[in-house]
Each structure stands twice: as C-alpha cells, then as structure tokens.
Amino acid sequence: MKTLKLSQTEINDNAIQIRLEKFSSDGDSLGWHRTAIETGGDIDAQFAAVNAHLGSQGYASVSAEDIARVKNIASTAWADQVAQQ
C-alpha cells in the first residue's frame, strides 16, 4: 500500500501549512500532498478529509504520530499568537 509521511509544517499568521510526502508501495517518493488548517481550525476534521481523499487513491491514512506532531505544533503556535494579541 502507498504511504504518507509528514514532511514539512509551516506556521504563518493565518494557518498551519502541512506537506505530506507520498510514497509508493516500493518506498519510492511520488511527490507531495499539501493541506492547510486555519488558525484555531479543526485538525482532526482536516486530516479526516485528507485521509478520505488520499485513501481513494490507495494511500494509507496519515499516521496518528504525524497527526499528534501537527497538533503539538499547532497548540504551541496558536497559544503564542493569542499571547501576542
């Protein structure tokens, strides 16, 4: 089965931008899938949509570990943004 791996997470004032690297079942890189979550947005809902979309193309779901990493980054980034206001 094809797999996904969190490749890059970028924070800006309005969103967290996420890049997932796509791999073939042989482990060859097939490119990237990008998604964004607005500040304060529903991370679980966004990854559910990503998993549904890419699942229809034969990809395994984004790992719970990668989703947890994004949640940790978001929590810190969003807390810092609120503190600066």
N, C-alpha and C positions, 0 to 999 in steps of 0.2 A: 504494500500500500504506500502511496505517496505521503510524505510527511511535511510538517511545517515547524519552523524554529524561529523564535523571536530574534530578530537581527538588530533592530535599532528602535530606540524610543526617543522622541524629541519633544521637549516642552516649549510651548510658547504662551502668550497671554490668553489665548482663547481655547486652546485644545492640547491634547496629547496626540502626537502623530506616531503611528506604530508601523514598522515594516517587518513583515514575516518573510523569511526565505523559504522557498518551495523546493522540495527535493523529490526526485523520482524514487521508485522502489529500489533502485540500484544505488541510491545515495548521490546521484548527480544533481547539481544545482539547476533548477529550472527557471529561476528568476525570483521576483518578489511580488507580494501582495501588500498593498498599503491600506490602512484604515485610520480614521481619526475619531477621537472622542472629545466632545466639547467639555470644557471645564465644568466639573460637577456632574457630568453625564453618567449614564448607567453602563458601567464597564461590562457587567455580565450580559446585558442585552446586546451590546455591540459584538462581543465575542460569540454569542449565540447566532447572530446574523452572519458573521464571518464563517463560523463552523458550518452553518447550513449551506451557504453559498459554495464554499470550497469543498464541502462534503459531496455536493452534487457533481464535482469534478474528480472524485476519487481520493481526496485528501483525508487523512486522519484529522481529528479535532486538534485545535491548539491545546497544548498540554496545560494541566492545572498549574504546574510550576510556572510556566510562562505567564499565565493569566495572573497568578499571585504576584509575580515580579512587577507587572504593569500596575496592579492595584497598589502595591507599596510605593512605587514611583509617583503615582497619581496622588495618593494620600499626602505624601510629603510636599509635592509641588502645589497642590491645591491649598494645603494648610499655610504654606509660605505666602501664597497670593492673598489669602484672607488676612493674614497678619500685616501685610504691607498696605492694606486699604485704610 
